[in-house]
């Protein structure tokens, strides 16, 4: 394995000091290092989605003539296909760049259902996009050679090159900067409070990651069959899924969203506000972090979700910080026409023994669809 300090030294020697992207747990230690060193030895722009990050990298190159680096999990590769083929491509603006891609769903390795296909098709997809790639070695000398080769190839081709990182390539790095909050609730506390104060006929769409895992486990703890739609993968899409459902049912539709996921598809709020569905209730658990990939910071501390959603046309929005206030808000909001927004300020983190859904996505889908018909 290679240390983050050694990896940075190699990047520095190759004049690669501009980083932007969306975090991945495959290289969460490197993400922690970037967060610590931003503004000192390097630049790290935390982007809301991979398309934005790719465009940031283009802007950096246009202003400096230097090659920038976009980091992402391999699902993000699918998201940034459009700017890759219509902006960076050699037949368009021919922009050299390096994509650091975490290899989730590597074939013959145990992983989650939503990672398997992208893990299997990642290398063929890179071939289809005509993006050459190298796999980073955990050996310092080999890593230096590979990164040097990647930079030379990006410069020579004047187009993107991928540097793939497998799980276990990097040594552990403990973040020095750690956002500390002192809110009353964790995300799991808030989820339990909401479920305990709903009527039971509401349909819930929960975002990818630990939010869905905590909701699933609480259903089990309550002795209920999990009947919610757990959005595995497709980060940022929960509110759009819920919008499609809400138009076709009279059931109240609740979205359990995260700040990172909401930011990734922020434009969806404008669509929601425009169509003004009365049975639409949007909840953001805001811990200012990408909790499922290691707790790296989002940009939520500088955005006012309340003003944003009201400006987009939501009928109401409020910020919640205490359990009692959350109980009161849920009980009162059930009598209000949507779209309504609740932003719940929570502490980041989850319990270490948090499990994963024990039923398949196909089974969860069918149970949810059956519940909608009731």
Residue, then its C-alpha position, 0 to 999 in steps of 0.5 A: x500500500x502507498x501512503x497519501x503523503x507519498x502519493x501527494x509527493x508523486x503528484x507534486x513532482x508531476x505538477x499535478x496539484x488541482x483536484x476536484x470531484x465527488x468522494x468515493x469510499x474506495x480512496x476515502x483516505x486520499x479524500x481526507x488528505x485532500x480536505x486537510x491540505x486544500x489551500x496549502x499544498x494543493x487545490x481541492x474543489x468539492x463538487x456537487x456532481x461529476x459533470x460539474x467537476x469535469x467542467x471545473x477541470x476544463x476551466x483550470x486547464x483553460x486558465x493555466x494550461x495545466x492538467x487537472x484531476x477529477x476524482x470519482x467513484x466509477x458510477x460517476x464515470x457514467x454521469x460525466x460521459x456527456x462532457x467527456x464526449x462533447x467537451x473534452x474529446x479530441x474532436x471538440x476542444x481536446x482537453x487533457x485531464x486525469x480521472x481518478x476512478x475508484x473501482x467499486x464492484x470489481x469482478x469476483x469481489x464481494x460488493x453491493x448490487x448497485x456496484x456490480x454492473x458498473x464494476x464489470x463494464x468500467x474497463x469496456x466503457x473506458x475503451x468505448x470512450x477511447x480513454x486509456x487507463x492505468x491501475x495505480x500500484x501500491x508500490x511507491x516506485x511503481x506508482x510514480x512510474x504509472x502517474x508519470x506515464x498517465x500525465x505524459x499520455x494525457x499531454x500527448x493525446x490532449x484528452x482524458x486518461x484514467x487512473x484506477x484505484x482499487x480498494x486497499x491500495x492506499x494506507x489509512x490516513x486519519x483526517x486532521x480537520x473534522x467538522x464537529x457539531x453538537x446537534x441533538x440528533x443523529x440521522x438514525x434518531x431523526x428517522x426513528x422520530x419521523x417514522x414513529x410520528x407518521x400515520x403509516x399510510x405514507x410511501x417513503x423514498x429514501x436516498x442511497x447509502x446509510x439513510x436507506x440502511x437505517x430506515x430498513x433496519x428500523x422497519x425490522x425493529x418495529x416488526x414490520x416488513x420493509x415497504x419503502x423504496x430504498x434508492x441503492x445507487x443513483x445518488x441524487x435521484x430519490x426526489x425525482x423518483x418520488x415526483x414520478x410516484x406522487x403524480x400517480x397516487x393519492x398517498x402522501x409521498x415522503x423523501x428521505x434525502x441527504x445534503x450531498x444527494x440533494x446538492x448533486x441534483x439541486x435542479x430537481x427542486x425547481x421541477x418539484x416546485x413548478x408542479x406543486x404536488x399536494x402529496x409531496x413532502x421532502x426531508x433533507x438530513x443535513x450533516x454537511x458531509x458525504x457520510x457513506x463515503x467516509x464523512x468528507x465535507x459537502x458545501x451545505x454549510x454555505x447554502x440555505x436550503x430553506x430559501x432555495x426551496x421556497x425560491x423554487x416554489x415549495x409551499x413551505x420550508x423549515x429548519x429543525x434542530x431538536x427532536x421535540x420540534x421534529x415531532x411537532x413539525x411532522x404532525x402539523x405538516x401532515x395537514x399541509x398541502x405540499x410540496x413541503x420541505x424540512x431540513x433537519x440539522x444532524x450530527x454526522x456518523x452512524x453506528x458501527x454495526x449498521x447492517x445492509x438490507x437483507x432482501x434483494x432490490x427486486x424484492x424491495x421494489x415489488x413490496x413497495x409497488x404492492x404497498x402503493x396499490x393498497 
